[in-house]
Amino acid sequence: MRKTIASFGAAIAALGILGFSGVAAASSHREAPAISQDPVADSTDLWAWHTGDASTGKLHVVMAYNPMEEPSGGPNFHSFGDDVLYELHIARGSASLEDVVTYQFRFSTSAAPIVDPADLTLPVGGGKEFFSQLSGRKQTFSVTEVKGGVSTVIATDVEVAPPNIGPRTNTVAYGLPQNTKAAYETFALSKAKPTNGGGLVWAGPRDDGFYVDLGGFFDLANLRPKGTAQDGVAGYNCHAISFDIPAASIPTVAANDAFKDRLGVWTSASRRKMTILRNDGSKQGFGPWVQVSRLGLPLINEVVIGIQDKDKFSRTHPKDDVTNYGAYILNPVAVRDAEAVGIYTALGVPANVVTSLKSGRTDIVTAMNVLSDPTAPGGFPLTSTGDVLRVDFGAPVGFPNGRPLGPALTGAANRENDVTDILATVVLAGLQNLVDAITPGGPAGLLISDGVDYNDANYTDAFPYLPTPWTGYDEGKGKPTPLAPPQALAPRASARRRGFRFL
């Protein structure tokens, strides 16, 4: 099995380089109706991979939240939610999907000092300011480790990196010696802090590292060919938590578990059950935490789960996925939709093949479990299957064994393992078809792709792995306004009604 994973991972790495076109699933990070209205709590992406072994190595995790952040979107720039509980969940082995360790991240934003706006003798700063970066406010966070029901705070007062606003902010508000993007990056990365136990943690804005043709996909999979396909996430930022965890700090399981070094990683965001809004703009939460968002594998809630159950999926635990959503996995609706809009006909897929893809899809379960067939002797058990990103310390890195970032692991600075193409091909064409398509010298296979093969900025091998966030001043989504309109605007017709003139 480990050799199979290694071969598959090596072939998967080639997906960022090989040229295929067709149709693919996509993630706009707005995967369910309710969470689309609560972006600060929206789990948009999860990357996790290992270096080294289960004793002396590390687990590297990047958790992304808050989709489609416009870099110039001030004066109140994007941030983490002070009223949101962000969590990283890690299961281990094949006996259960319950956490062997949970990491909780709580954020707090300091209040700006109250200042009399009528006192003209006061210097710049405080709550009188229109520019938030001059107010003196900052956001910090703590990290709590939960093992065996015991909570231990392993990092406190970690400062969140501020937004990348522009060159004047760099010098005036951040006090940097240079007003360059590189100077901002050095300043932002200086906020990383060691945790008790040998870990390293950082949080702040980064380039959104996902890439996909959103516009084409959400027009009923009306995708464009490579060269004209558009990366709908290009130029947008997200808020990310990067966390390096010593492997030795992750609790072990029974030594006779054949999958003792295989982790199940997923993230969530939760809110208090009740919230009271105060007249001064503040709010208070009461009652237990209610999970409102989660993410393991990319695209599962977005593509596999039907809209009638997407909000329920956001609020349930992966251990219950087989019971709650097994019908969606075994009978993927995306196949029927692809057939309905004529995709299989356009690709020349025979009708009997399409029929076979509509039901009985245990191959999707196999893919979720890192190529371990739950129906085979010694396979990963179905009872411990769910929407988690698997990271097996005993096998080489390469999706679906982890989702790595950085050119040392992916072979290209601006490409990750193309999870959109991989998962779209598995769901719409079958796991064996994917293996055929990416195996050199193997049988012919159809690889389904969205035509977007690389990110608009380079990942790095260095912590925190995602690229520098786009700068609001000159890298936002705005466009220069011409000195004069490109052509004369037609005069607007006027109308008169009851003594009023409408222009």
Rosetta blueprint (number, residue, H / E / L):
1 M L
2 R H
3 K H
4 T H
5 I H
6 A H
7 S H
8 F H
9 G H
10 A H
11 A H
12 I H
13 A H
14 A H
15 L H
16 G H
17 I L
18 L L
19 G L
20 F L
21 S L
22 G L
23 V L
24 A L
25 A L
26 A L
27 S L
28 S L
29 H L
30 R L
31 E L
32 A L
33 P L
34 A L
35 I H
36 S H
37 Q H
38 D L
39 P H
40 V H
41 A H
42 D L
43 S E
44 T E
45 D E
46 L E
47 W E
48 A E
49 W E
50 H E
51 T E
52 G L
53 D L
54 A L
55 S L
56 T L
57 G L
58 K E
59 L E
60 H E
61 V E
62 V E
63 M E
64 A E
65 Y E
66 N E
67 P E
68 M E
69 E E
70 E L
71 P L
72 S L
73 G L
74 G L
75 P L
76 N L
77 F L
78 H L
79 S L
80 F L
81 G L
82 D L
83 D L
84 V L
85 L E
86 Y E
87 E E
88 L E
89 H E
90 I E
91 A E
92 R E
93 G L
94 S L
95 A L
96 S L
97 L L
98 E L
99 D L
100 V L
101 V E
102 T E
103 Y E
104 Q E
105 F E
106 R E
107 F E
108 S E
109 T E
110 S L
111 A L
112 A L
113 P L
114 I L
115 V L
116 D L
117 P L
118 A L
119 D L
120 L L
121 T L
122 L L
123 P L
124 V L
125 G L
126 G L
127 G L
128 K L
129 E L
130 F L
131 F L
132 S H
133 Q H
134 L H
135 S L
136 G L
137 R L
138 K L
139 Q E
140 T E
141 F E
142 S E
143 V E
144 T E
145 E E
146 V E
147 K E
148 G L
149 G L
150 V E
151 S E
152 T E
153 V E
154 I E
155 A E
156 T E
157 D E
158 V E
159 E E
160 V L
161 A L
162 P L
163 P L
164 N L
165 I L
166 G L
167 P H
168 R H
169 T H
170 N H
171 T H
172 V H
173 A L
174 Y L
175 G L
176 L L
177 P L
178 Q L
179 N L
180 T L
181 K H
182 A H
183 A H
184 Y H
185 E H
186 T H
187 F H
188 A H
189 L H
190 S L
191 K L
192 A L
193 K E
194 P E
195 T L
196 N L
197 G L
198 G L
199 G L
200 L E
201 V E
202 W E
203 A E
204 G E
205 P E
206 R E
207 D E
208 D L
209 G L
210 F L
211 Y L
212 V L
213 D L
214 L H
215 G H
216 G H
217 F H
218 F L
219 D L
220 L L
221 A L
222 N L
223 L L
224 R L
225 P L
226 K L
227 G L
228 T L
229 A L
230 Q L
231 D L
232 G L
233 V L
234 A L
235 G L
236 Y L
237 N E
238 C E
239 H E
240 A E
241 I E
242 S E
243 F E
244 D E
245 I E
246 P E
247 A H
248 A H
249 S H
250 I L
251 P L
252 T L
253 V L
254 A L
255 A L
256 N L
257 D L
258 A L
259 F L
260 K L
261 D L
262 R E
263 L E
264 G E
265 V E
266 W E
267 T E
268 S E
269 A E
270 S E
271 R E
272 R E
273 K E
274 M E
275 T E
276 I E
277 L E
278 R L
279 N L
280 D L
281 G L
282 S L
283 K E
284 Q E
285 G E
286 F E
287 G E
288 P E
289 W E
290 V E
291 Q E
292 V E
293 S E
294 R E
295 L E
296 G L
297 L L
298 P L
299 L L
300 I H
301 N H
302 E H
303 V H
304 V H
305 I L
306 G L
307 I L
308 Q L
309 D L
310 K H
311 D H
312 K H
313 F H
314 S H
315 R L
316 T L
317 H L
318 P H
319 K H
320 D H
321 D H
322 V H
323 T H
324 N H
325 Y H
326 G H
327 A H
328 Y H
329 I H
330 L H
331 N L
332 P L
333 V H
334 A H
335 V H
336 R H
337 D H
338 A H
339 E H
340 A H
341 V L
342 G L
343 I H
344 Y H
345 T H
346 A H
347 L H
348 G L
349 V L
350 P L
351 A H
352 N H
353 V H
354 V H
355 T H
356 S H
357 L H
358 K L
359 S L
360 G L
361 R L
362 T H
363 D H
364 I H
365 V H
366 T H
367 A H
368 M H
369 N L
370 V L
371 L L
372 S L
373 D L
374 P L
375 T L
376 A L
377 P L
378 G L
379 G L
380 F L
381 P L
382 L H
383 T H
384 S H
385 T L
386 G L
387 D L
388 V L
389 L E
390 R E
391 V E
392 D E
393 F L
394 G L
395 A L
396 P L
397 V L
398 G E
399 F L
400 P L
401 N E
402 G L
403 R L
404 P L
405 L L
406 G L
407 P H
408 A H
409 L H
410 T H
411 G L
412 A L
413 A L
414 N L
415 R L
416 E L
417 N L
418 D L
419 V H
420 T H
421 D H
422 I H
423 L H
424 A H
425 T H
426 V H
427 V H
428 L H
429 A H
430 G L
431 L H
432 Q H
433 N H
434 L H
435 V H
436 D H
437 A H
438 I H
439 T L
440 P L
441 G L
442 G L
443 P L
444 A L
445 G L
446 L L
447 L L
448 I L
449 S L
450 D L
451 G L
452 V L
453 D L
454 Y L
455 N L
456 D L
457 A L
458 N L
459 Y L
460 T L
461 D L
462 A L
463 F L
464 P L
465 Y L
466 L L
467 P L
468 T L
469 P L
470 W L
471 T L
472 G H
473 Y H
474 D H
475 E H
476 G L
477 K L
478 G L
479 K L
480 P L
481 T L
482 P L
483 L L
484 A L
485 P L
486 P L
487 Q L
488 A L
489 L L
490 A L
491 P L
492 R L
493 A L
494 S L
495 A E
496 R E
497 R E
498 R L
499 G L
500 F E
501 R E
502 F E
503 L L
